[in-house]
Amino acid sequence: MDKQKLFDLLERVGTLLRTEERKTAAALNLHPAHLQVLRYLAQCNRYSNTPMAVAEYLGTTKGTTSQSLLVLQRHGYLQKEPDPKDRRVVHLALTSKGQALAEKLSSLPNKESAFTGLNTTELQTTQQVLEQLLRNLQKANHHHTFGQCHTCRYLLTTDDKQYFRCGLTQELLKAEETLKICQEHVYPASSRRPEVVTAP
């Protein structure tokens, strides 16, 4: 097995994706980083929609992130909201315009074409392999995993089947919230793959 070849392929796929992202951003008079912020905010939960979390997820400086947020706010894609419990904390919320753009970005035709010729089994295997590669890289470089709540060791069940509880914050989570990504996410110590939660 030529591992270098695998890395070369991953790098090439990443390059092509970034090229398409630049084209999409240019058509909107935005920078690719702005689209990355929008996509992140559309995926993250209520604990992870702060400027600091955005910067960590994207691997950028606070200054660079602040500039991106200002541009997106000026274009009407997001708004800042103070935390109801701690006024020093600012949360970022997509506006309806920002949500619409994030949804459009997630369903671009060129993304779907990338999976042409792959059957369900091949797609599932590819996803599992990429997930493990991502986990290995995050662990090796000491990055937060930013995984979905339903795969986190802190997620607890409740007697009410419509709700879960975060063992870290002790707050209730709706089933659909467990499909969001979180900066506090930690994989269970067990190697057993967590059961997938499906939102109602």
C-alpha positions in Angstrom: 0.0 0.0 0.0 1.4 3.4 -1.1 0.4 5.7 1.8 2.0 8.7 0.1 -0.2 8.1 -2.9 -3.2 8.3 -0.6 -2.1 11.6 0.8 -1.4 12.9 -2.7 -5.0 11.9 -3.7 -6.5 13.6 -0.6 -4.5 16.7 -1.3 -5.6 16.8 -4.9 -9.2 16.4 -4.0 -8.8 19.2 -1.5 -7.2 21.5 -4.1 -10.1 20.9 -6.6 -12.7 21.6 -3.9 -11.0 24.8 -2.9 -10.8 25.9 -6.5 -14.6 25.4 -6.9 -15.1 27.2 -3.6 -13.1 30.2 -4.8 -15.3 30.4 -7.9 -18.5 30.3 -5.8 -17.2 32.9 -3.4 -16.1 35.2 -6.2 -19.6 35.1 -7.8 -21.0 36.3 -4.5 -18.3 39.0 -4.0 -17.0 37.1 -1.0 -13.8 35.3 0.0 -13.7 31.5 0.4 -13.1 32.0 4.2 -16.5 33.7 4.4 -18.3 30.6 2.9 -16.4 28.4 5.4 -17.7 30.5 8.3 -21.3 30.3 7.0 -21.0 26.5 6.6 -19.6 26.1 10.1 -22.3 28.2 11.7 -25.0 26.2 9.9 -23.6 23.0 11.4 -22.6 24.0 15.0 -24.7 23.9 18.1 -25.5 26.7 20.6 -22.3 26.2 22.6 -20.1 26.6 19.6 -21.3 29.6 17.7 -18.8 32.1 19.2 -16.0 33.9 17.3 -13.4 31.9 19.2 -15.0 28.6 18.2 -15.1 29.7 14.6 -11.5 30.7 14.7 -10.5 27.3 16.2 -12.6 25.2 13.8 -11.1 27.0 10.7 -7.6 27.2 12.2 -7.4 31.0 11.7 -6.4 33.9 14.0 -8.9 35.9 16.0 -8.1 38.9 13.8 -8.7 37.1 10.5 -12.0 35.7 11.9 -13.1 39.1 13.1 -12.6 40.5 9.6 -14.7 37.7 8.1 -17.5 38.2 10.6 -17.6 41.9 9.9 -17.9 41.3 6.1 -20.7 38.7 6.6 -22.5 41.0 9.0 -22.2 43.9 6.6 -23.7 41.7 3.8 -26.6 40.7 6.1 -25.6 37.0 6.4 -25.2 36.9 10.2 -25.9 38.9 13.3 -24.3 39.0 16.8 -26.3 38.2 19.9 -25.2 38.6 23.5 -25.3 35.5 25.7 -28.3 35.7 28.1 -26.2 34.3 31.0 -22.8 36.0 30.3 -22.9 39.4 28.6 -19.2 39.1 27.8 -19.9 36.2 25.4 -21.2 36.9 21.9 -23.0 34.3 19.8 -23.2 34.4 16.0 -26.6 33.6 14.4 -27.2 33.2 10.7 -30.0 35.5 9.3 -32.6 34.0 7.0 -30.3 35.3 4.1 -27.3 33.5 5.6 -29.2 30.3 6.2 -30.5 30.3 2.7 -27.0 30.7 1.3 -25.6 28.0 3.6 -28.3 25.6 2.4 -27.5 26.5 -1.2 -23.8 25.8 -0.6 -24.5 22.4 0.8 -26.4 21.3 -2.3 -24.2 22.5 -5.1 -24.4 20.2 -8.2 -20.6 19.7 -8.4 -20.6 18.2 -5.0 -23.1 15.5 -6.0 -21.2 14.7 -9.2 -18.1 13.8 -7.1 -20.0 10.6 -6.0 -20.8 9.4 -9.5 -20.2 5.7 -9.9 -20.0 4.9 -6.2 -22.6 2.6 -4.7 -24.0 2.8 -1.2 -21.5 0.4 0.3 -18.5 2.2 -1.3 -19.8 5.5 0.0 -20.3 4.2 3.5 -16.8 2.7 3.5 -15.3 5.9 2.2 -17.0 7.9 4.9 -15.7 5.6 7.6 -12.2 5.7 6.3 -12.3 9.5 6.1 -13.7 9.8 9.6 -10.9 7.7 10.9 -8.3 9.7 9.0 -9.8 12.9 10.4 -9.7 11.6 14.0 -6.1 10.5 13.6 -5.0 13.9 12.3 -7.0 15.7 15.1 -5.4 13.5 17.8 -1.9 13.8 16.4 -2.1 17.6 16.2 -4.1 18.0 19.4 -7.1 19.6 17.8 -10.7 19.6 19.1 -12.7 17.1 17.2 -15.8 19.3 16.6 -17.9 16.1 16.3 -21.7 15.7 16.4 -23.2 15.4 19.8 -24.6 11.9 19.2 -21.0 10.6 19.0 -19.9 12.4 22.2 -19.1 10.7 25.5 -21.0 13.5 27.3 -24.4 12.7 25.7 -26.9 11.2 28.1 -30.3 9.8 27.5 -33.4 10.9 29.4 -36.7 9.3 30.2 -38.3 11.5 27.6 -37.4 10.0 24.3 -37.6 13.4 22.6 -34.7 14.8 24.7 -31.1 14.0 25.5 -28.9 15.7 28.1 -25.4 17.1 27.8 -23.4 15.6 30.6 -21.0 18.6 30.5 -23.5 21.5 30.7 -26.4 19.4 32.2 -28.8 21.1 29.6 -31.5 19.3 27.7 -30.9 18.8 24.0 -33.6 18.0 21.4 -32.9 15.0 19.1 -32.1 17.3 16.2 -29.6 19.2 18.3 -27.5 16.0 18.7 -26.8 16.2 15.0 -25.0 19.5 15.4 -21.2 19.8 15.8 -19.8 21.0 19.2 -16.4 22.4 20.2 -16.6 20.5 23.5 -17.1 17.1 21.7 -15.0 14.2 23.0 -15.3 10.7 21.5 -16.2 7.8 23.9 -13.2 5.8 25.3 -14.8 2.7 23.8 -14.0 1.9 20.2 -17.6 0.9 19.7 -19.2 3.1 17.0 -22.0 5.2 18.6 -25.6 4.7 17.5 -26.7 7.3 15.0 -29.5 9.6 16.2 -32.1 10.5 13.7 -34.0 13.7 14.1 -37.8 13.4 14.1 
